């Protein structure tokens, strides 16, 4: 079997992992489109379970930001508490036990690029601003491919969300939709789990404001 070229961004179930980053109660009323973001991440988790793709879940400062929202359907996953702005230190052990790992599928809140541009309204938000981007950079530093699930990531600001997505793309991450990644993972309509997965993606994921971000000749994505 020919080796997968790293620059193609191909994802395979046996060498991928799903990261679920800090989808907690306190963000329910401050992030853009939180219900849609969580529902799309829940799709990713359901498919990961059907295909045997491992998943890890983190919670940022749960004493202040609350637990993971139940709509994610993450029962059975042990949330890893953290205060670091990256998921990587909290999931280090999981990464070290998977030498075959090459691709990380990343969902979460928030997508912000810089905490200094827009000061947070609440002190607890300051703990939480840069982590998806920092997670991406840390994973890229480890030589892993990062696939940012754009319809399962959000922010309190659409500007911050847009710039963060562009910044991660500039650094070498792949921007993908949930359905695009799901179909890459399943690979073939003859897959024994395809009918179950087809039920999950039968209805397209709702727009979470991405059309407005990507429309026209956006210079950030040239």
N, C-alpha and C positions, 0 to 999 in steps of 0.2 A: 504493500500500500504506500502510495507516494506521501511524503511529509506535507503537512499543511503549511503553506507559506505564511509567516507571521503577519505580513502587511495586508493580507486579504480580509482579516477580521472574521474568519469563519468560526462559528460556534458549534460545538459538539457536546452532547450530554455528558459523556465520560470525562471531559476535561474542563467543565464549566461549574461555576458556583453562583448562587443568587445572593446578593447582599441587600438587606432590607434596613434602610438607615433611618432610625429615629422618627417613625410615624406615630407621634404621641398626642395625647389629649390636648395639650396646651396649644398645639398648632391648628386645631380644628377650626378656630374662628379667626386666624390671622393669615394663614397661607392662602394663595389663590387656588381655587378649585379643589379643596382638600378631599371632598367625597369622591370626585373622579379619580384623583391621583391614587387614593387608597384602593379604589375598586380595580384599577388597572394593575397595581402592585399585587392585589389579591389574585388576579388572573395569572400573573407570572408565578406566584407561589403554587397555585393549583397545578399548573402545567409542570413546574419543577418536581412536584411530588409524583405526578404520573410518570415522568421520565427518569426518576431517580437522580435528579440534580440536587445536590445538597444546598441548604439555605441557612444563612446566619442572620440574626436579628439583633440590632443594638438599640439602646435607649440612652439618650443624653441626659445626664443629671435627673434621673426619674423622680427624685424627691421634689424637684421644682417643676419639671415639665410633665409629670404624670406618666402613666403606663402607656403601652402601645394600644392604639384604638382597636376595639374588638372586630370591627369590620374587615380588618386585614385577614382574619382567619388564621392567625399564626399560632393557634393552639398546638402544643407539642414542641414548639421551639422555645428554648430557654433564652430570654433576652439577656444580652451582655451589657451591663451598665458601664458607662464611661463618662469622663469629663474631657478627654482629649478631643480636638476638633477633627480628627481622622478616625475612621473605624478600624484602621489596620492594627494599632496596638492591642485593641480589645479582641480581635480575631486572629492574632498572631499564631496561636497554637493550632487553630483550625487550618490555617494556610500551611504551616510547617508539616502537618500530617498528610498533606495531599501533594506529593511531588509531581503528579501527572497534571496538575492544574495549569491551565493556560489562559482561561477567559473568565472575567468577572462581570456579571450582569448587575448593574447598580440602579436601585430605586431609592427614593427618599426625599426628605424635606430637611433643610432648605438647599437650594442650588447656588446660593450667593457667592460672588467672587471676592468681595472685600468688605470687611466689617466696618471699615473706617469711613466709607463714603456716605453711609446713611446710618447715623447712630441709632441704636435700638431704643424703643420706647420703654422697655422693661429690662431691669438688670439681668434677669435669667436668659434673655435672648442673646446677650453678648457671649454667652457660653456656647452658642449654637450656630453661628453664622456661616463658617467657611467649610464645614466638615465634608459635604459631598465632593467639593473640589479638592480639598486636602486628601481625602480618601483616594480620589483618582490619581493624584500626583504620586502618592505613596505606592500605589499599586503599579503604576507605570515604572517607577524607580526599581521595583522588584522584577521587571521584565514581563509583567503580565499584561494581556490585552484587557482593556476596559470598555465595556459597552454600556453607555448611559441610556437608560430607557426613558426617552424624553417625555413620553406621555405618562410617566410614573414618577416624575420629579417636579417639584414646585418651590416657590419662594413667597415671601410676603410682598415682593416687588417684582413686577414683570420685567422691568429694566434689569434688575439684578439677575433674574433668571436667564434672560437672553444673553447677557454678557458672560455669565458663568458657563453657559453651554458653548459659546464661541471660544472661551478661554480653554475649556477642556479639549475641544476639538483641535485647537492650535497645539496643544501639548501632546496630541497623539491618540486621544480617546475616540472611539466610534460612537456616533449618535445614531440611535436606532429606535424604532417604535416597538411597542410590545408585540404586536402581531408579526412584524418582520422577524423578530428574534424567536418567537414561538415556532414559526414555520421553518426557520433555519434549524432549530433544535429537533423538530420531529422529522424533517428531511424527506418524508415519503408518505403519500396517502395510503400506502400499504402497511404502514407502521401499525402494530397491534393496538396502540393507544390513540390512533388518529381520530376515531369516531368520538371518543370522549373529549379530546382536545377540540374537535370541530364544534362541539356543543358550547365550549367555553368562549370561542372566538366568533361564533355565528353572528352575533351583533357586534358591529364595529365599536371600538372604544370611543366614547364621546370626546369631542374637542375640548381640550383644557386650555384654550387660549393660544395654542401653538400656531394656528393659521395666521393670527395677527402678528406673531413674532417673525414668521418666516416669509410673509407675503412681500412681493416686490423684490427689488434688487437690494437686499440687505447687505451692506458692505461687510458686516461681521462674518458672513458665511460665504464669501467669495473664495 
